Amino acid sequence: MFKYSTWEYVAERDQFYYHLFTTAQPELNFRNPKVVQEMKDVLIFWLDKGVDGFRIDAAPFLFEDAAFRDAPLSDNHEKYKPYEYMYLSRIYIKDLPETYDMIYQWRELLDNYKKQKGGNTR
């Protein structure tokens, strides 16, 4: 999303990692069931602590194309510089169908938690 590479090399590991935003925000692989369960466990941990809600930032970008295909140029890319947001189409990293399923899973978790505690769901 920023004008630099979304792949960051870590010399200690001799590996790259993917980050859509800053290097301090590595992407989580929500295609991995263990990652999905860990995030659900994190939500329950904080619910048990009494938080009133969660802010899910950049939800449209939870998933990216599984093959990591390169983004095609946008229809009006000539109007923009290559590092500007509108230069590329975001079809492989934004609003993928899996994103909606993940949000529904989190909603179900929250509703079930609320029911278990005797509260009303939305």
C-alpha positions as CSV (number, residue, x, y, z in Angstrom):
1,M,0.0,0.0,0.0
2,F,3.0,2.2,0.5
3,K,5.5,3.0,-2.3
4,Y,8.1,0.5,-1.3
5,S,8.2,-3.3,-1.6
6,T,5.8,-5.4,0.4
7,W,8.5,-8.0,0.9
8,E,11.1,-7.4,3.7
9,Y,14.3,-9.4,4.0
10,V,15.4,-10.5,7.4
11,A,19.1,-11.4,7.4
12,E,19.0,-13.4,10.7
13,R,16.5,-15.8,9.1
14,D,17.7,-15.5,5.5
15,Q,14.1,-15.1,4.6
16,F,11.6,-12.5,3.4
17,Y,8.2,-11.7,5.0
18,Y,5.2,-10.0,3.5
19,H,3.7,-6.8,4.8
20,L,1.1,-4.8,3.1
21,F,1.5,-1.7,5.2
22,T,4.6,-0.9,7.3
23,T,7.5,-3.3,8.0
24,A,6.3,-3.3,11.7
25,Q,3.0,-4.9,10.6
26,P,3.7,-8.3,9.1
27,E,0.7,-9.9,7.4
28,L,-0.9,-12.8,9.2
29,N,-1.7,-15.8,7.1
30,F,-5.4,-16.3,7.7
31,R,-5.4,-19.2,5.3
32,N,-3.7,-21.2,8.1
33,P,-6.3,-22.7,10.5
34,K,-3.8,-22.3,13.4
35,V,-3.5,-18.6,12.8
36,V,-7.3,-18.3,12.6
37,Q,-7.7,-20.2,15.9
38,E,-4.9,-18.1,17.6
39,M,-6.7,-14.9,16.6
40,K,-10.0,-16.2,18.0
41,D,-8.2,-17.1,21.2
42,V,-6.8,-13.6,21.4
43,L,-10.3,-12.2,21.0
44,I,-11.6,-14.4,23.8
45,F,-8.7,-13.5,26.0
46,W,-9.6,-9.8,25.7
47,L,-13.3,-10.5,26.1
48,D,-12.6,-12.3,29.3
49,K,-10.7,-9.2,30.5
50,G,-13.9,-7.1,29.9
51,V,-13.2,-5.1,26.8
52,D,-16.2,-3.5,25.2
53,G,-15.2,-4.0,21.6
54,F,-12.6,-4.3,19.0
55,R,-11.3,-2.1,16.2
56,I,-10.5,-4.2,13.1
57,D,-8.4,-1.9,11.1
58,A,-8.0,-2.4,7.3
59,A,-10.4,-5.4,7.3
60,P,-10.8,-5.3,3.5
61,F,-7.1,-6.4,3.3
62,L,-7.2,-9.4,5.6
63,F,-6.5,-11.8,2.7
64,E,-4.4,-11.6,-0.4
65,D,-4.3,-13.7,-3.5
66,A,-3.0,-17.2,-2.5
67,A,-0.7,-17.2,-5.6
68,F,0.6,-13.6,-4.8
69,R,0.0,-12.5,-8.4
70,D,1.2,-9.1,-9.3
71,A,-1.4,-6.3,-9.3
72,P,-2.5,-5.2,-12.7
73,L,-2.4,-1.6,-13.7
74,S,-5.6,0.3,-12.9
75,D,-7.8,1.4,-15.7
76,N,-6.6,5.0,-15.3
77,H,-3.0,4.4,-14.3
78,E,-1.7,7.0,-16.7
79,K,-3.0,9.7,-14.4
80,Y,-0.8,8.5,-11.5
81,K,2.9,7.9,-10.7
82,P,3.9,4.2,-10.2
83,Y,4.1,4.7,-6.4
84,E,0.7,6.2,-6.0
85,Y,-2.2,4.1,-4.6
86,M,-4.4,4.5,-7.7
87,Y,-1.7,3.4,-10.1
88,L,-2.4,-0.3,-9.5
89,S,-5.7,-2.3,-9.2
90,R,-6.2,-3.9,-5.8
91,I,-8.2,-6.9,-7.1
92,Y,-5.7,-9.4,-5.6
93,I,-5.4,-7.8,-2.1
94,K,-8.7,-6.1,-1.3
95,D,-12.2,-7.4,-0.6
96,L,-11.5,-11.1,-1.4
97,P,-14.3,-13.5,-0.7
98,E,-12.4,-15.1,2.2
99,T,-12.3,-11.8,4.0
100,Y,-16.1,-11.9,4.5
101,D,-16.0,-15.4,5.8
102,M,-13.4,-14.4,8.4
103,I,-15.5,-11.4,9.5
104,Y,-18.5,-13.7,9.8
105,Q,-16.5,-16.2,11.9
106,W,-15.5,-13.4,14.3
107,R,-19.1,-12.1,14.5
108,E,-20.2,-15.6,15.3
109,L,-17.6,-15.9,18.0
110,L,-18.7,-12.6,19.6
111,D,-22.4,-13.6,19.4
112,N,-21.7,-17.0,21.0
113,Y,-19.5,-15.4,23.7
114,K,-22.3,-12.9,24.5
115,K,-24.9,-15.7,24.7
116,Q,-22.7,-17.7,27.1
117,K,-22.5,-14.7,29.4
118,G,-26.2,-14.1,29.3
119,G,-26.3,-11.1,27.1
120,N,-28.2,-10.3,24.0
121,T,-26.6,-10.5,20.5
122,R,-27.1,-7.9,17.9
